[in-house]
Amino acid sequence: MRKPALAEKDFLNPEEAIELFDLSRRKFYRLIKEGKQLGFIALYGSRRLIIRGEFEKYLKANPEIKEGLKNASRKNKDTP
């Protein structure tokens, strides 16, 4: 049985969300730590899981936050 691709998963751990959406690790962890009532976070015991569909809606509704979370180091590598 193969593992599902990140884009196929409904729930992501923070590291998977960072990879899938190309986010800055530091900025993303700060967002989920400080954001108490974020609708895209589900708690499973003490673990935080990211609800992919809700997170995509959140980013679409808040483009300034999406830009703020982008991984600048990767963005700079793509430009010559």
N, C-alpha and C positions, 0 to 999 in steps of 0.2 A: 504494500500500500504506500503510495507516494504522499509526501507532505504537500498540503495545498500551497499554492503561490500566495505571496502577500496580498496581491490584488483580489484574490478569491476569498480571503478570510473576512469574517464579519467583526471579529474582535482581535485587536492587536495589543501586544505588550508595548510599552513605550519605545523600546529599541526598534521594534518592527515598524512603528509609526514614523520614527525618525528616518529610517531607511526608505520606506515607501514614499514619503512626501518630501524627501531631501531637506530635512530640517536641521537646524543647529541643535545639538544635544543640550548644551547649556541653556539656551533660551527656551527649549521645549520643556525641560524639567522644571525650570523656573515657573513657566506658565501653569503646569499641572500642580505644582506645589502651592503656589499662591492662589490659584483659582479654585475657590471652595465649591462653588455651585456651577461647574461646567457640565453641560448636558451630555457631553460625549465621553465622560468618564464613568466607568462601572467598577465598583469594588467587588473583588472576589477574595474574601478573607481580608488579608492585609495588602493584597496585590491590586494595583490600579491597571485596568484594562481600558483601551481606547475603542469606542464603538465607531468603526470606520465610517459608516454612512452618516452618523451624526457629526463626526469630525469634519467630513467633507462639506456638509451643510454649514457648519460653523465657519470654516475657512472661506466659503463662497460668500457668506453674509458679512464677513469681516476681512476684506482684502488687505487692509492695512496691517492686520495681525499676521496674515499669511506672509506678506513681504518681510515683516519684522522677524519671523521665525526662520526664514530661508537661511541655508548654510552658505555664508559668504565665501568661505574658503573654496568650496567646490565651484561656486559661480565664477570665481576669479580664475580657476584652472581652465575653464572652458573658453575663456577669451584669450586671444594671442597677445 
